[in-house]
Amino acid sequence: MGIRLGPGGPKALRLLAGEPLLVHAVRRLALAPSVGCIVVAAPADAVSAVVELLAPVAPVIVVPGGATRQASVAAALAAVPTDFDIVLVHDAARALTPPELVEAVAAAVRGGHAAVIPVLPVVDTIKRVSDSGDVVATVDRSSLRAVQTPQGFQRSILEKAHAAASDEHTDDAGMAERIGVTVFTVPGSEAALKITRPFDLEVAALFL
């Protein structure tokens, strides 16, 4: 719903430079040569509107999403045609993800990795803080990475991860880790920033 983005409709339908974030995201996905099918999980009461919105952008399949991100991904995954063995899971909030990054993730899965995520080094100093607000420790950031999307998977692995999930996860790679899958990383992109707050919209506008 994009609560942190302020009042308005679902985050994917908020405007950036006059177009919904979803339009920006789908347009860039469609430019990636490896992408042969795009499935969008939309708010259940907005499926028809999303179909109409994306018709001029790219051929898509639109399905009603669930109450959570995880449920929405599962609904979209179920709608992917059976002849696709590699699936990428993308967040419309990362609306400016370049096609080159999409290709890098797809290529890594095609190269034999079961699960692949794009990442960036963590540049801020990270502190572990107690509930009372006291610093408990300074975390070594040298091995820390910030995760982006799209995340890529062998389809069978993603299906198995979703089938095994007993609680909510914030990303699909975490679900794959829970079933013992090694997740590979590729370099991410500054353009693939996650649009969460009004300030992020301003930064995204600068990228455009």
N, C-alpha and C positions, 0 to 999 in steps of 0.2 A: 504493500500500500504506500510505501514511501513516506512514512510519518515524519521522519527527520528532514524530509525535503519541504515540509510545510503543507498548508492546506491545499487540497486539490484531489484529483482522481488518482488511479493507480500510477505508480512511478514510471512504468514503461510507456505510459501515454502522456507524460509531461512533455512540454515543448522545449526544444533546444534549437535556437536559430529558426524558429517557426515550424519545426517538424518534431513529431513525437520521438522520444528516445528509441522506441521500437523500430521506427522507420530507419533511423541512422544505423542501428545494429543489423537489421536484416539486409540492408543495402550492402554493407561491408561483407557480411557472410556470403552473399550471393556472388561477390566478386572473387572469392577464393575458388580456384579451379577444382579443388578436391571436393567441394560441397555439392552433392547431387540431390539433396532433399533438405528442406527446412521445415521443422515442425515447431509451432508456437503454442505454448500453453497460455491461454488468455483468461482473464476473469470470466467466470461462468455467465455473467450477465452482459458481457461485451464481445462474445464470440463473433456475432454478425458484423459488429462495427469494426473489429480487427480484420476480418476477412476483406471488408470493403476498403479499409485503410491500406492494406498491404497489396491489394490486387495490382496497382500500377508499379509496385516496387520489385516484386519477385514472386514466382509460384511458391505457395506455402500451403501447409496443412495446419489448420487451427483447431485446437481441442480445448475443452474447458479445463482450467487448472484446478488444483485442489486448495485446501485451506492452508497448506504450508508449501515452502519451496520444494521440499522433498516429494510431496504428493504431486506437485505440478510436473516435476521432472519425470516421475513414474508414469503419469498420464501421457506425457509427450513421447516417452520411450516406447510405450505400448502402441503408439500410432506410427512409429517408423516402419516403413516397408521392410519385409523380411530379407530382401536381397542386400541390405546394407550391413556389413560386418564391423564397421567402425562408426562410432557415435561420438559426436562432440556435444558437450553440455555448455551452453553459453548463457550469460546474464545480460539482459537488455540494458541494465544499469551501466554496463561497460560498452556504451553505444559506439565509441570511436575506435574500438579494437581494429587494427589494420588487417587487411586480408593476408598480409605476409605472416602475421603471427598465427592466424588460423591455419595456414599452410604448414608452418613449422610444427605445430602440435599434431596435425594429421600425419605428416611425414614421419614423426617419431613413433606414432602408433603403428603405421604401416611398416616401419623398420623393425618391429618386433616387440616393442614395449607394450605391456598390458594396460597401463594407465599413465597418462602424461599430463603435467600441469605447467603453465608458464609462470615464472616467478621473477621477482626483482629483489635485490639485496635490501635489507633493512638498514636505513641510514641514520635513524634516530637512536639515541641512547635509550635502552629499555630497562625499566625498573619493575621489580616484583613488589607489590604493595599489599599490606594487610588490610583487613576490613576496617581497621581504625584509622587508616590513612598513613601509617608508618611504612617507610621503605624497608623491605625485608632483604632484598638483594639486588645487585646490578647484574643483568643477564648478559652473557657473552653473545653479542650480535653477529659474530663472524660466520656462524653457521645458520643464522636465521634468514628466512626468505618470506616475502609477502606474496601471496598467491593470487593469481588472476584467472580469467577465463578467456577462451574456451578451455575446458578440460576434456581430454580425449581418452577414449577407452575402446578396447576390444568389446564388441557388443555383449558377448557372453559374460564377460567380467562385470560389466555394469548391471546387467540383469541379475546376476548372482548377488551382487552387493546390495541391490535394492530388495531382493527377496529375503536376504538375511538380516536386514536392518530392523532392530527392535526398538530404537529410539530415534529422535530427530538429530540430523547432522546439518552443519552449515555448508558443507560442500560434498560433492560426490567422491572426490579423491579420499576423503576421510572415511567414507563408507567402504571403499576398496581396501584401504589399509586395515580396516577391522576384520576383513576376511583373509588377511595375510598377503595381499598383493603388494609388490614393490612399485612405488610410484616414481616415475622418472620426471626430471625437470628440464625445461628449455628456457632460454632467456625470454623474459616478458618484454612489454613495451610501455613506455611512459604514457602513450596515447590511450592505453587500455585502462585508464583510471576509472574507479567506481564512482558513479554519480550518486551521492547519498544526501548531501546537504546543499542548500542554495549556493554556497561558495563553490562547490564542485561544478555546478552549472556554469558559473562564470569562467572557471578554468577551462572547461570543455569548449566554451565559446571561443576562447583564445586559441585553442588547438585548431578549430575550424577556420 
